[in-house]
Amino acid sequence: MSQKRQSTAITGNLLYAQSGGVTAVINATAAGVIEAARGKGVKVYAARNGILGALREELIDTSKESAAAITALRHTPGGAFGSCRYKLKSLEDDRAEYARLIDVFRAHEIRWFLYNGGNDSADTALKISQLGNAMGYDIRCIGVPKTVDNDLAVTDCCPGFGSVAKYTAISTLEASLDVASMAETSTKVFILEVMGRHAGWIAAAAGLAGEGEDEPPHIILFPENSFDEVAFLAKVKATVERVGWCTVVASEGVRNAAGEFLADAGTRDAFGHTQLGGVAPVLAALVKEKLGYKYHWALPDYLQRSARNMASKTDANQAYAVGKAAVEYALAGMNAVMPVITRTSDSPYRWKIEPAALDKIANREKKMPADFLTLDGFGITAAARRYLAPLIQGEAHPPHGRDGLPKYGRLKNTAVAKKLPAFEH
């Protein structure tokens, strides 16, 4: 394992890059990185649009930003430096890309690389961490956790998840109050589709909106369970007859008994993931055809991960903390590790940051534990509530302007002068 501290008698610059889908709090992690590095006298470059920026030598000099601008990142959604979905192949399969990264690192005296992303990004970070020995350049690489899906292994939770969980629970609660008020003469079934390709963590968070059989969400559909049409329709019908209406929360990754996505758009992203989106209308059509109920459905999509105004304070604090810890690990000479969140107590909720080896995280996926799902597969258990509830605690509202809108930060993103020929691949 590469977690062992190495010699720290090196000087140079630190490169930070964001990867994959952004979160409401990924910029808080960026702020943690930059502020921690500034405190140590280390210059931070940021790669424009993730790893592609490193390959293209499109670097941003964060030292040109004011302290106030960096602090504002803590309450600003999106990816301040741009992100991308791009997965490096193995060194054996594409040595040219790795050679290019080394050329860029060397040209700009980059000795530490922090890659802020999820499962596939952890794999890329692991590969880059091995470059020093393979290509004769001293580089330390730290993976930094981020994903709304909460599916990273080892860490108790993922920065980004707590905020999307809060958004989902609040949206479920508020929409359900609307449905309840209209159910007598209008909508009987409301379906909310949430993100989650293989793991149902976000769908589970909707369960925090209410407790008890008659409180919404009445049905949660998880990707961990095969979709049973007969059982689903029976549950919807029984709920409407008993309560008068029914709220359903469905993960985008719901599959049928044959293992096929109910909402497969037929395209794939750069990581090879199936492009999803559209399970809610599929379910709505089924409800209309089989039960005849009037329905509404919603697909919040990007709204889930960009809702910084509704962010969890716990999540925002954890996002900042992993960025700060990543810098501390890098400057201490650590390599091929990730700062992860360790829960030390449920009540009161307490947590700490510890290093974990990237090879225990890369390309692994944490799904919902079986004891988090009710026996009928349509809800969450008390154990799931104990786990989820602390992650949405606290408000971290951004400052607002006179126009009533949040005052989000904007960086100058001053480019670093290029020193190498353009990269063609």
Disulfide bonds with the S-S distance in Angstrom:
none
